[in-house]
């Protein structure tokens, strides 16, 4: 059974998550399985969703589940170690406020260090734009930062249904749009 995704306003979404140190503990293994299952079910039910951070289901640990089109996997304790000099604007969405979109700015590329679910450290260098913006969004969740906190201005938070009605207009306001992976 998956977990309920916490919605904007829940105070747990504003908490900083703790580092995972015990990778083989029953609790960690259960939390990882639950996070992956929640992402898988959300994708099945909604037809979109590339990532979810553990705080979004009330687990204040530095774990992110991802599905970039080839099945779900987790990254643990991710750290951005370098960012590109260039940035872009986009309409970002979030499972914690599924009816809203936020116009914000992200780095075009990042370099990342993280551990897999067994605790083995990896580097993920020169991420493409799609992976880069996604990981910046999910790592923000681990720090208690939401996309709405990064809105460019007060007119940069809109309802998804307004975006859908006026997609061409809104897409002209940004440099990049998310392509669905499901």
C-alpha positions, 0 to 999 in steps of 0.5 A: 500500500502506498502513502498519501502524498502530503499537500501544500500547507502540511508543516512536514513539507517545511522540515529539513530531512536527516541523512540516511546512515543505516542502509540495511535497517528494516526501517530504511528498507521499508521507507525506500519500498514505500516511496518507490511504490507511492511513485509507481502508483501515482504514475499509474493513476495520473499518467505523469510524475518523474520523482518524489522526495521522502518528505512528501509522504511524511518521511523526513529522510534524504531519499528520492525515488525517481522514474525516468521512464525505465522503472523506479529507483532511489538516490539517497543523501544527494548533494549538488557538487557543481552547477552550470553557469546558465539558467532557464525558466520553466513551469514547474509542477509538484505532487504536493500541489497538483493543481498549481504550476510555478514559473521559476528558474533552475540551473541548466545542468548540475553535478551530483553525488549520492548513495544508492540504496545499499549505501554505495556512493556514486557521481552523476555528472553533467545531468541533462536539463530534464534530469537537472531540473527534476533533481533540483526540485526534489533536493529542495524538498529534502531541505524544506523548500517548495517550488512556490518559494522559487516563483519568479514573481507574484504572477508566476503561480497559476492553476494547471487548468488555466495553463492547459486552456492557454498553453501556447501563451504560458509556454511563451513565457518560459525557456523550457517545458517538461516533456512527459515520460510516462 
